[in-house]
C-alpha cells in the first residue's frame, strides 16, 4: 500500500523522517526510514512524500519513504 504524508522533520544522521500522514491532522509518526536513493537535501519540511507501507498497511512505522513531491 502507498500512502501520502507531509514531512514534519528529517534526521540526516539516521536518514529517517517524522511524518504526518494524509488525513491525520494532529498525529505524527517519528522514525520512518527514508530510501537511500533520496538525497537529504530533498527532505524539506512541508513537502509531500510517498510512503510504501509494508505488511497489512496498518503499522505506520513499518514503512519506507520512496519519493518526494512538491506540495
N, C-alpha and C positions, 0 to 999 in steps of 0.2 A: 504494500500500500504506500502511496506517496502523499505526503501532506504539505501544506503551505504554512510557513511560520515567519515571524519577524525576528530579526536579530536584536536582542536586548543588550548583550555583552559578548565579547570574544576574548579568550585567553590564548595568546600566541604561544605561550610556553607549553601548554598541553594540547594545543590545536583543537580546542573544544569551545562550544558556544552555549550561552544561555538564550533560550528561545521562548517566544510567546506564540503558541500555535493559533492558527486562524480560528476564530470563534471563541477564543478564551480571552476575555477582557482583562482579568486580573492575574490569572495564574501564569507562572513561568516555569520552565524546566531547565535546570543547570546541568552542565557536564555532557552535553550531546556532542559526540565526536564529529569532526569535520573532515571530509575527504582530503587526502594529501594532495590531490590534484587542484585544490582550491587554494590560491595564494592568500596569505594572511591579510594583505592589503585590500582584498576583495570583501573581507568580512567587516562591513561597515554597519554600525548601529543604525537601525531603522530600515535597512534593506530587507527584501523578501527573499527567502530561501526555499528550495525544495528539499524535503526530508524523506528519506527512504525509511519506512518503519518495518522492522523485522518481526517475525513471529506472527502473532494474531493481530498486530497493529494497535493494541491497547496499552502497550508499555511505551510511553513517550521517550524514555531514555534508551531503549533498545532500538537505536536508530543511527542514521548517518546523514549528515548534510551533504547533498550531492550536487547542488547548484545554487547560484546566486543570481537574482534578477533585480532590476530597478523596481522601486515601489510603484 
